[in-house]
Amino acid sequence: MIDARTGKKEMATPQTLKDVTRIVEDGLCIGCGLCASLSGGKLDMKISPLGYLRPYTKSELSHELVDLVYDVCPGLRQDTLPEHLIEPDTDIDPVWGPIRGMYSAHAGDETTRIKAASGGVLSGLSKFLLETGKVNYILHMRTADTDATHGIAHVSRTVADVDVGSGSIYGPGAPLDTFLKHLDAGEPFAFIGKPCDVSAVRNYATRDPRVDQLVKYILTPVCGGIVPPAMMDKFLQNKGFTRESLTKFKYRGDGCPGDVEYTDTKGRSGSAIMYEPYGGIQESDWQLPFRCKICPDGPGEGADIAAGDQWVDDVPDWEFAKIDKGTNAVLVRTKAGEQLWKDAAAAGYINIEQTITPRFYDTCQHHHVVKKMYTRARWNGLAEAGALEPRSNGLRLDAYFEKNSNEVNRAQTEGTIARLPGGRETL
């Protein structure tokens, strides 16, 4: 098979080893739902024994469908921006990827800024796109009806709809489980999803020209990973709650970062510091799903614009957080994103505080620096253990691998081999 983006021949996976279930079993599924959308009802997204959303086979899959899934699945393929979207004057940073501008900024509307995650930039951009008619709607996420810790695909056609879906959701969610229906509808829209969801959209764009025609803008939060369902259950149990009894669960917002807040059917409520569901306040305490640990693209290189937290040393100043209204660090990557950014700022939907540099952002999101450095060695561990190994184009993983010492790379490889059994899933 020839890669449409690079023109190079890909390594073939034997057909006998190709099935969608194996992606899940090898710990690589991210639960985006794209495969279910493409399957014509043959795959259904359901909760797995470990609490994640995973594709379950309802009827036999054709070889053509399985090949398509293997080609576009973001668990198996993570790239930087497609080459045709990278302008000659775009800077390519070794950590953060294509950059046409980096800024500290927040939503121009004060209520949006405070309510949404960080500084409300993605919500502000969404409202601008809708109110200026640049898109008909935004496809993003909101809290699920069946589980308040989960997300569900959400369509926003008004600014009020955007507010319903504003704020971070660090639980399982499948924003792309109806993606094909959106393309079939033929309306121009914008997509907001995690960087891995963005990879799925960009991957599928190589197979279906309607993606580039209809998905006018792709936006993403800089992502550190979701909360493992087992950690969420442990957190709630320690607080005397269960996920089944929840009527509300807010991961953050109403300030930066704002507290975790939850309410149950008995009217009881509680709150906690943002990172407690992950296992602790410090980065060293965080527990992440296996696939998040080996992800090199938390910065969302495939998006037109990415917006993340701006906290030196990765965590908030908890004293300042009591009064912090929120500020995003923003990475503008494409020409379309650059024009959107300028227009939204000129119209007052975005308030730009200052320009920033990649090396400053290294200090704010250092764990992404580390992931870029070690991903190739970690993926080598997958291959050595006999698991599927993801493919990548343009994320500069080999360059970092070659800069690391042999000892460091080997330690990362062996660490992945040791962690893999805990990341495997059985449906």
ZAMI-331878 format. One record per residue (C-alpha): residue number from 1; chain; x, y, z. Coordinates in steps of 0.001 Angstrom, whole numbers. Layout:
# ZAMI-331878
[rec NUM; "A"; [X; Y; Z]]
...
This chain:
# ZAMI-331878
[rec 1; "A"; [0; 0; 0]]
[rec 2; "A"; [1285; 3493; -874]]
[rec 3; "A"; [854; 6205; 1722]]
[rec 4; "A"; [-1082; 9038; 48]]
[rec 5; "A"; [684; 11609; 2235]]
[rec 6; "A"; [4300; 10546; 1788]]
[rec 7; "A"; [4294; 8574; -1467]]
[rec 8; "A"; [6253; 5862; 338]]
[rec 9; "A"; [5393; 2203; 647]]
[rec 10; "A"; [4083; 1222; 4059]]
[rec 11; "A"; [4944; -1950; 5897]]
[rec 12; "A"; [2154; -4409; 5276]]
[rec 13; "A"; [367; -6141; 8128]]
[rec 14; "A"; [-525; -9764; 7255]]
[rec 15; "A"; [-4277; -10018; 6615]]
[rec 16; "A"; [-4492; -12942; 9034]]
[rec 17; "A"; [-3368; -10642; 11826]]
[rec 18; "A"; [-5696; -7824; 10892]]
[rec 19; "A"; [-8874; -7474; 12873]]
[rec 20; "A"; [-10351; -4554; 14721]]
[rec 21; "A"; [-10443; -6440; 18000]]
[rec 22; "A"; [-6674; -6784; 17958]]
[rec 23; "A"; [-6247; -3002; 18046]]
[rec 24; "A"; [-8174; -3044; 21308]]
[rec 25; "A"; [-6425; -6130; 22678]]
[rec 26; "A"; [-3012; -4559; 22087]]
[rec 27; "A"; [-4013; -1493; 24109]]
[rec 28; "A"; [-4031; 939; 21179]]
[rec 29; "A"; [-7705; 1894; 20786]]
[rec 30; "A"; [-8496; 5469; 21864]]
[rec 31; "A"; [-12271; 5102; 21621]]
[rec 32; "A"; [-12910; 7859; 19060]]
[rec 33; "A"; [-15690; 5926; 17318]]
[rec 34; "A"; [-14549; 6539; 13722]]
[rec 35; "A"; [-14404; 2824; 12931]]
[rec 36; "A"; [-18005; 2403; 14100]]
[rec 37; "A"; [-19114; 5257; 11867]]
[rec 38; "A"; [-17385; 3716; 8853]]
[rec 39; "A"; [-18704; 222; 9504]]
[rec 40; "A"; [-22298; 736; 8414]]
[rec 41; "A"; [-23620; -634; 11683]]
[rec 42; "A"; [-21274; -3617; 11899]]
[rec 43; "A"; [-19360; -2092; 14818]]
[rec 44; "A"; [-20956; -589; 17902]]
[rec 45; "A"; [-19267; 1514; 20582]]
[rec 46; "A"; [-19906; 9; 24019]]
[rec 47; "A"; [-18362; 144; 27481]]
[rec 48; "A"; [-15602; -2463; 27866]]
[rec 49; "A"; [-14867; -4442; 31053]]
[rec 50; "A"; [-12229; -1823; 31919]]
[rec 51; "A"; [-14742; 1011; 31511]]
[rec 52; "A"; [-13601; 2439; 28170]]
[rec 53; "A"; [-15670; 2956; 25022]]
[rec 54; "A"; [-14578; 285; 22541]]
[rec 55; "A"; [-15838; -1051; 19184]]
[rec 56; "A"; [-17757; -4321; 19455]]
[rec 57; "A"; [-18324; -6408; 16324]]
[rec 58; "A"; [-22006; -7031; 15571]]
[rec 59; "A"; [-21493; -8857; 12264]]
[rec 60; "A"; [-18637; -10050; 10072]]
[rec 61; "A"; [-16362; -7324; 8705]]
[rec 62; "A"; [-15111; -7336; 5124]]
[rec 63; "A"; [-11393; -7290; 4366]]
[rec 64; "A"; [-11923; -3882; 2735]]
[rec 65; "A"; [-13448; -2436; 5904]]
[rec 66; "A"; [-10715; -3846; 8131]]
[rec 67; "A"; [-8061; -2449; 5798]]
[rec 68; "A"; [-9770; 942; 5952]]
[rec 69; "A"; [-9883; 872; 9749]]
[rec 70; "A"; [-6204; -53; 9965]]
[rec 71; "A"; [-5345; 2808; 7638]]
[rec 72; "A"; [-7277; 5550; 9452]]
[rec 73; "A"; [-7355; 4413; 13103]]
[rec 74; "A"; [-5525; 7035; 15221]]
[rec 75; "A"; [-4430; 4286; 17588]]
[rec 76; "A"; [-2335; 2956; 14728]]
[rec 77; "A"; [-1479; 6150; 12899]]
[rec 78; "A"; [-454; 9574; 14206]]
[rec 79; "A"; [990; 12187; 11871]]
[rec 80; "A"; [1745; 15860; 11849]]
[rec 81; "A"; [-206; 18213; 9570]]
[rec 82; "A"; [-686; 17029; 5984]]
[rec 83; "A"; [2037; 18487; 3784]]
[rec 84; "A"; [-395; 20541; 1698]]
[rec 85; "A"; [-1383; 22478; 4838]]
[rec 86; "A"; [2174; 23365; 5858]]
[rec 87; "A"; [3167; 26686; 4295]]
[rec 88; "A"; [6827; 27281; 3311]]
[rec 89; "A"; [7174; 29970; 5989]]
[rec 90; "A"; [5728; 27799; 8786]]
[rec 91; "A"; [8173; 27062; 11604]]
[rec 92; "A"; [8493; 23378; 12528]]
[rec 93; "A"; [9412; 23129; 16189]]
[rec 94; "A"; [10956; 19802; 17268]]
[rec 95; "A"; [8513; 19487; 20176]]
[rec 96; "A"; [5398; 21467; 19224]]
[rec 97; "A"; [5366; 20937; 15470]]
[rec 98; "A"; [4069; 23401; 12826]]
[rec 99; "A"; [3704; 26915; 14235]]
[rec 100; "A"; [2618; 30129; 12538]]
[rec 101; "A"; [2131; 31892; 15848]]
[rec 102; "A"; [2056; 31207; 19597]]
[rec 103; "A"; [97; 33360; 22029]]
[rec 104; "A"; [-1160; 33785; 25547]]
[rec 105; "A"; [-4839; 34596; 25124]]
[rec 106; "A"; [-8336; 34202; 26498]]
[rec 107; "A"; [-11925; 34505; 25327]]
[rec 108; "A"; [-13026; 38097; 24868]]
[rec 109; "A"; [-16299; 37438; 26662]]
[rec 110; "A"; [-15640; 37313; 30394]]
[rec 111; "A"; [-18349; 34745; 31139]]
[rec 112; "A"; [-17031; 32411; 28449]]
[rec 113; "A"; [-13494; 32830; 29763]]
[rec 114; "A"; [-14403; 31922; 33328]]
[rec 115; "A"; [-16862; 29117; 32606]]
[rec 116; "A"; [-14803; 27191; 30053]]
[rec 117; "A"; [-11571; 25291; 30569]]
[rec 118; "A"; [-8350; 27357; 30832]]
[rec 119; "A"; [-9186; 30673; 29149]]
[rec 120; "A"; [-12128; 29728; 26948]]
[rec 121; "A"; [-10294; 30205; 23642]]
[rec 122; "A"; [-11882; 27223; 21875]]
[rec 123; "A"; [-15352; 28293; 23031]]
[rec 124; "A"; [-14673; 31850; 21897]]
[rec 125; "A"; [-13536; 30680; 18473]]
[rec 126; "A"; [-16600; 28428; 18191]]
[rec 127; "A"; [-18955; 31303; 18933]]
[rec 128; "A"; [-17193; 33480; 16377]]
[rec 129; "A"; [-17495; 30796; 13690]]
[rec 130; "A"; [-21218; 30391; 14321]]
[rec 131; "A"; [-22153; 34038; 14645]]
[rec 132; "A"; [-20259; 35010; 11486]]
[rec 133; "A"; [-21687; 32120; 9482]]
[rec 134; "A"; [-18306; 30622; 8621]]
[rec 135; "A"; [-19709; 27187; 9522]]
[rec 136; "A"; [-23200; 25861; 10071]]
[rec 137; "A"; [-22328; 24073; 13283]]
[rec 138; "A"; [-19597; 22810; 15595]]
[rec 139; "A"; [-19157; 19073; 16193]]
[rec 140; "A"; [-17656; 18626; 19646]]
[rec 141; "A"; [-18490; 16990; 23005]]
[rec 142; "A"; [-20728; 17492; 26000]]
[rec 143; "A"; [-21390; 15509; 29155]]
[rec 144; "A"; [-23131; 12214; 28406]]
[rec 145; "A"; [-26669; 11626; 29647]]
[rec 146; "A"; [-26002; 8064; 30799]]
[rec 147; "A"; [-22743; 8673; 32705]]
[rec 148; "A"; [-21828; 12148; 33936]]
[rec 149; "A"; [-18107; 11302; 33819]]
[rec 150; "A"; [-18284; 10449; 30107]]
[rec 151; "A"; [-18652; 12579; 26994]]
[rec 152; "A"; [-20942; 12287; 23994]]
[rec 153; "A"; [-20876; 13869; 20530]]
[rec 154; "A"; [-22639; 17226; 20536]]
[rec 155; "A"; [-23726; 19550; 17721]]
[rec 156; "A"; [-23705; 23286; 18434]]
[rec 157; "A"; [-25606; 25580; 16094]]
[rec 158; "A"; [-25928; 28506; 18549]]
[rec 159; "A"; [-23728; 30111; 21183]]
[rec 160; "A"; [-26032; 28629; 23821]]
[rec 161; "A"; [-25270; 25179; 22409]]
[rec 162; "A"; [-21552; 25944; 22671]]
[rec 163; "A"; [-21961; 26786; 26357]]
[rec 164; "A"; [-23605; 23394; 26939]]
[rec 165; "A"; [-20485; 21702; 25592]]
[rec 166; "A"; [-17840; 24033; 27003]]
[rec 167; "A"; [-15283; 22811; 29523]]
[rec 168; "A"; [-13041; 19765; 29555]]
[rec 169; "A"; [-14252; 16176; 29650]]
[rec 170; "A"; [-11486; 13835; 30782]]
[rec 171; "A"; [-13556; 10669; 30514]]
[rec 172; "A"; [-14334; 8257; 27665]]
[rec 173; "A"; [-16235; 9691; 24708]]
[rec 174; "A"; [-16644; 8915; 21002]]
[rec 175; "A"; [-17001; 12213; 19112]]
[rec 176; "A"; [-16685; 10496; 15714]]
[rec 177; "A"; [-19180; 7646; 16040]]
[rec 178; "A"; [-21536; 9474; 13639]]
[rec 179; "A"; [-18859; 11246; 11571]]
[rec 180; "A"; [-19922; 9740; 8245]]
[rec 181; "A"; [-23472; 11030; 8767]]
[rec 182; "A"; [-22107; 14548; 9107]]
[rec 183; "A"; [-20246; 14206; 5824]]
[rec 184; "A"; [-23318; 12743; 4149]]
[rec 185; "A"; [-25372; 15753; 5305]]
[rec 186; "A"; [-23132; 18037; 3254]]
[rec 187; "A"; [-23082; 21027; 5647]]
[rec 188; "A"; [-19875; 22949; 6406]]
[rec 189; "A"; [-18845; 22489; 10026]]
[rec 190; "A"; [-15930; 22773; 12441]]
[rec 191; "A"; [-14639; 19928; 14570]]
[rec 192; "A"; [-13227; 20119; 18096]]
[rec 193; "A"; [-11757; 16975; 19604]]
[rec 194; "A"; [-8751; 15585; 21410]]
[rec 195; "A"; [-5545; 15405; 19348]]
[rec 196; "A"; [-6090; 11680; 18758]]
[rec 197; "A"; [-9598; 12431; 17469]]
[rec 198; "A"; [-8044; 15037; 15173]]
[rec 199; "A"; [-5631; 12382; 13891]]
[rec 200; "A"; [-8611; 10207; 13012]]
[rec 201; "A"; [-10184; 13029; 10993]]
[rec 202; "A"; [-6948; 13840; 9170]]
[rec 203; "A"; [-6318; 10147; 8486]]
[rec 204; "A"; [-9764; 9666; 7011]]
[rec 205; "A"; [-9318; 12788; 4877]]
[rec 206; "A"; [-6815; 10808; 2775]]
[rec 207; "A"; [-9664; 8432; 1866]]
[rec 208; "A"; [-12610; 10811; 1530]]
[rec 209; "A"; [-12255; 14262; -99]]
[rec 210; "A"; [-15437; 15451; 1605]]
[rec 211; "A"; [-13479; 15882; 4852]]
[rec 212; "A"; [-11387; 18730; 3484]]
[rec 213; "A"; [-14399; 20163; 1664]]
[rec 214; "A"; [-16778; 20233; 4632]]
[rec 215; "A"; [-14652; 20327; 7808]]
[rec 216; "A"; [-13644; 23955; 7526]]
[rec 217; "A"; [-11705; 24205; 10797]]
[rec 218; "A"; [-10204; 21651; 13169]]
[rec 219; "A"; [-9504; 22809; 16725]]
[rec 220; "A"; [-8096; 20869; 19664]]
[rec 221; "A"; [-7088; 21221; 23291]]
[rec 222; "A"; [-3493; 20343; 24130]]
[rec 223; "A"; [-4112; 17017; 25855]]
[rec 224; "A"; [-2397; 15301; 28771]]
[rec 225; "A"; [-4593; 12193; 28691]]
[rec 226; "A"; [-7928; 11084; 30107]]
[rec 227; "A"; [-8705; 9723; 33562]]
[rec 228; "A"; [-8654; 5894; 33590]]
[rec 229; "A"; [-12151; 4627; 34510]]
[rec 230; "A"; [-10706; 2573; 37365]]
[rec 231; "A"; [-9158; 5725; 38837]]
[rec 232; "A"; [-12476; 7563; 38512]]
[rec 233; "A"; [-14260; 4746; 40349]]
[rec 234; "A"; [-11612; 4838; 43081]]
[rec 235; "A"; [-11891; 8616; 43397]]
[rec 236; "A"; [-15683; 8513; 43678]]
[rec 237; "A"; [-15594; 5627; 46133]]
[rec 238; "A"; [-13194; 7546; 48364]]
[rec 239; "A"; [-15669; 10437; 48334]]
[rec 240; "A"; [-18613; 8155; 49106]]
[rec 241; "A"; [-20151; 8377; 45615]]
[rec 242; "A"; [-20695; 6048; 42668]]
[rec 243; "A"; [-20787; 6954; 38989]]
[rec 244; "A"; [-24250; 5359; 38701]]
[rec 245; "A"; [-25643; 7819; 41241]]
[rec 246; "A"; [-24178; 10958; 39668]]
[rec 247; "A"; [-26420; 13587; 38133]]
[rec 248; "A"; [-23573; 16021; 37502]]
[rec 249; "A"; [-19812; 15787; 37163]]
[rec 250; "A"; [-17670; 18785; 36182]]
[rec 251; "A"; [-13974; 18146; 35619]]
[rec 252; "A"; [-12960; 21828; 35786]]
[rec 253; "A"; [-14072; 25340; 34799]]
[rec 254; "A"; [-15634; 28308; 36597]]
[rec 255; "A"; [-12131; 29628; 37078]]
[rec 256; "A"; [-8774; 28207; 36101]]
[rec 257; "A"; [-8549; 25363; 36574]]
[rec 258; "A"; [-11607; 25415; 38820]]
[rec 259; "A"; [-12652; 22535; 41023]]
[rec 260; "A"; [-13990; 19124; 40186]]
[rec 261; "A"; [-17650; 19260; 41238]]
[rec 262; "A"; [-20187; 16448; 41474]]
[rec 263; "A"; [-23771; 15887; 42612]]
[rec 264; "A"; [-25790; 12698; 43033]]
[rec 265; "A"; [-29441; 11653; 42942]]
[rec 266; "A"; [-29780; 12213; 46702]]
[rec 267; "A"; [-28819; 15864; 46348]]
[rec 268; "A"; [-25396; 15363; 47910]]
[rec 269; "A"; [-22521; 17289; 46355]]
[rec 270; "A"; [-18773; 17485; 46674]]
[rec 271; "A"; [-15695; 19069; 45180]]
[rec 272; "A"; [-12016; 18314; 44752]]
[rec 273; "A"; [-8848; 19676; 43165]]
[rec 274; "A"; [-8714; 19085; 39416]]
[rec 275; "A"; [-6020; 16395; 39453]]
[rec 276; "A"; [-7412; 14236; 42265]]
[rec 277; "A"; [-9268; 11842; 39915]]
[rec 278; "A"; [-5933; 11168; 38169]]
[rec 279; "A"; [-4434; 10010; 41461]]
[rec 280; "A"; [-2822; 13103; 42945]]
[rec 281; "A"; [-1940; 16766; 42588]]
[rec 282; "A"; [1624; 16328; 41304]]
[rec 283; "A"; [2405; 15088; 37801]]
[rec 284; "A"; [4338; 12160; 39283]]
[rec 285; "A"; [1102; 10964; 40914]]
[rec 286; "A"; [-971; 10903; 37717]]
[rec 287; "A"; [-2280; 7619; 36370]]
[rec 288; "A"; [-3055; 7480; 32651]]
[rec 289; "A"; [-4440; 4903; 30233]]
[rec 290; "A"; [-1721; 2862; 28542]]
[rec 291; "A"; [-2374; 4406; 25105]]
[rec 292; "A"; [-2028; 7932; 26529]]
[rec 293; "A"; [1382; 7033; 27977]]
[rec 294; "A"; [2736; 6201; 24539]]
[rec 295; "A"; [1079; 9083; 22652]]
[rec 296; "A"; [3490; 11573; 21023]]
[rec 297; "A"; [871; 14089; 19925]]
[rec 298; "A"; [-677; 15702; 22963]]
[rec 299; "A"; [102; 19075; 21305]]
[rec 300; "A"; [-2365; 18296; 18509]]
[rec 301; "A"; [-151; 18854; 15478]]
[rec 302; "A"; [-2965; 18031; 13056]]
[rec 303; "A"; [-5230; 20900; 14123]]
[rec 304; "A"; [-5552; 24366; 12650]]
[rec 305; "A"; [-5357; 25775; 16186]]
[rec 306; "A"; [-4475; 24081; 19485]]
[rec 307; "A"; [-5100; 25639; 22896]]
[rec 308; "A"; [-3697; 24409; 26201]]
[rec 309; "A"; [-3032; 25327; 29798]]
[rec 310; "A"; [-286; 27805; 30587]]
[rec 311; "A"; [1112; 26784; 33950]]
[rec 312; "A"; [4846; 26885; 34585]]
[rec 313; "A"; [6077; 23496; 35863]]
[rec 314; "A"; [2938; 21751; 34521]]
[rec 315; "A"; [650; 22472; 37462]]
[rec 316; "A"; [-1228; 25571; 38640]]
[rec 317; "A"; [-126; 27930; 41344]]
[rec 318; "A"; [-2909; 26807; 43646]]
[rec 319; "A"; [-3011; 30073; 45580]]
[rec 320; "A"; [-3317; 32144; 42399]]
[rec 321; "A"; [-5826; 29618; 41027]]
[rec 322; "A"; [-8358; 30900; 43561]]
[rec 323; "A"; [-8657; 34134; 41568]]
[rec 324; "A"; [-7370; 33054; 38139]]
[rec 325; "A"; [-9897; 33761; 35359]]
[rec 326; "A"; [-7919; 31664; 32897]]
[rec 327; "A"; [-5369; 32043; 30113]]
[rec 328; "A"; [-4666; 29690; 27225]]
[rec 329; "A"; [-1399; 29059; 25482]]
[rec 330; "A"; [-2382; 28913; 21809]]
[rec 331; "A"; [-567; 27313; 18866]]
[rec 332; "A"; [-1730; 28523; 15455]]
[rec 333; "A"; [-619; 25993; 12840]]
[rec 334; "A"; [-2240; 26588; 9446]]
[rec 335; "A"; [-3005; 29485; 7154]]
[rec 336; "A"; [-6727; 28925; 7732]]
[rec 337; "A"; [-6144; 28871; 11476]]
[rec 338; "A"; [-4082; 32052; 11270]]
[rec 339; "A"; [-6834; 33927; 9441]]
[rec 340; "A"; [-9460; 32646; 11859]]
[rec 341; "A"; [-7292; 33762; 14777]]
[rec 342; "A"; [-6803; 37264; 13399]]
[rec 343; "A"; [-10480; 37693; 12507]]
[rec 344; "A"; [-11742; 36426; 15866]]
[rec 345; "A"; [-9330; 38707; 17729]]
[rec 346; "A"; [-10298; 41719; 15608]]
[rec 347; "A"; [-13980; 41027; 16335]]
[rec 348; "A"; [-13349; 40829; 20098]]
[rec 349; "A"; [-14050; 37128; 20514]]
[rec 350; "A"; [-10407; 36571; 21497]]
[rec 351; "A"; [-8216; 38759; 23686]]
[rec 352; "A"; [-4516; 38286; 22875]]
[rec 353; "A"; [-2302; 39008; 25873]]
[rec 354; "A"; [1143; 38440; 24370]]
[rec 355; "A"; [3181; 36274; 22040]]
[rec 356; "A"; [5056; 33335; 23575]]
[rec 357; "A"; [7839; 31014; 22450]]
[rec 358; "A"; [8125; 27230; 22158]]
[rec 359; "A"; [10849; 27128; 24802]]
[rec 360; "A"; [8609; 28989; 27242]]
[rec 361; "A"; [5897; 26453; 26574]]
[rec 362; "A"; [8381; 23662; 27287]]
[rec 363; "A"; [8281; 24857; 30890]]
[rec 364; "A"; [4477; 24835; 30963]]
[rec 365; "A"; [3878; 21407; 29402]]
[rec 366; "A"; [7152; 19578; 29968]]
[rec 367; "A"; [5516; 16158; 29956]]
[rec 368; "A"; [4888; 16620; 26230]]
[rec 369; "A"; [8601; 17236; 25707]]
[rec 370; "A"; [9300; 13949; 27467]]
[rec 371; "A"; [6737; 12027; 25415]]
[rec 372; "A"; [8217; 13290; 22140]]
[rec 373; "A"; [11667; 12193; 23296]]
[rec 374; "A"; [10668; 8670; 24260]]
[rec 375; "A"; [7803; 7653; 21968]]
[rec 376; "A"; [9910; 5822; 19384]]
[rec 377; "A"; [11603; 3767; 22081]]
[rec 378; "A"; [8212; 3021; 23643]]
[rec 379; "A"; [6739; 1964; 20311]]
[rec 380; "A"; [9757; -295; 19801]]
[rec 381; "A"; [8668; -1986; 23014]]
[rec 382; "A"; [5281; -2735; 21465]]
[rec 383; "A"; [6961; -4376; 18491]]
[rec 384; "A"; [9310; -6422; 20658]]
[rec 385; "A"; [6355; -7647; 22699]]
[rec 386; "A"; [4555; -8786; 19550]]
[rec 387; "A"; [1915; -6052; 19663]]
[rec 388; "A"; [845; -3831; 16800]]
[rec 389; "A"; [3154; -842; 16372]]
[rec 390; "A"; [1680; 2563; 15407]]
[rec 391; "A"; [2907; 4404; 12324]]
[rec 392; "A"; [3875; 8035; 12168]]
[rec 393; "A"; [4862; 10634; 9612]]
[rec 394; "A"; [6405; 13996; 10414]]
[rec 395; "A"; [6348; 13916; 14228]]
[rec 396; "A"; [10175; 13771; 14377]]
[rec 397; "A"; [10198; 10707; 16627]]
[rec 398; "A"; [13252; 9107; 15033]]
[rec 399; "A"; [15285; 12299; 15447]]
[rec 400; "A"; [14665; 12280; 19188]]
[rec 401; "A"; [15372; 8553; 19390]]
[rec 402; "A"; [18762; 9078; 17780]]
[rec 403; "A"; [19606; 11891; 20215]]
[rec 404; "A"; [18850; 9751; 23271]]
[rec 405; "A"; [21493; 7462; 24726]]
[rec 406; "A"; [21173; 3735; 24085]]
[rec 407; "A"; [20625; 3224; 27798]]
[rec 408; "A"; [17748; 5684; 27947]]
[rec 409; "A"; [16071; 4229; 24864]]
[rec 410; "A"; [16432; 692; 26167]]
[rec 411; "A"; [14936; 1645; 29520]]
[rec 412; "A"; [11914; 3163; 27771]]
[rec 413; "A"; [11502; 102; 25562]]
[rec 414; "A"; [11665; -2291; 28479]]
[rec 415; "A"; [9309; -115; 30510]]
[rec 416; "A"; [6706; -329; 27754]]
[rec 417; "A"; [7095; -4102; 27543]]
[rec 418; "A"; [6522; -4297; 31293]]
[rec 419; "A"; [3445; -2028; 31183]]
[rec 420; "A"; [1842; -3595; 28128]]
[rec 421; "A"; [46; -6423; 29968]]
[rec 422; "A"; [-1792; -3817; 32027]]
[rec 423; "A"; [-2771; -1966; 28876]]
[rec 424; "A"; [-4192; -4940; 27029]]
[rec 425; "A"; [-7963; -5310; 26929]]
[rec 426; "A"; [-10324; -8206; 26366]]
[rec 427; "A"; [-13757; -7482; 24937]]
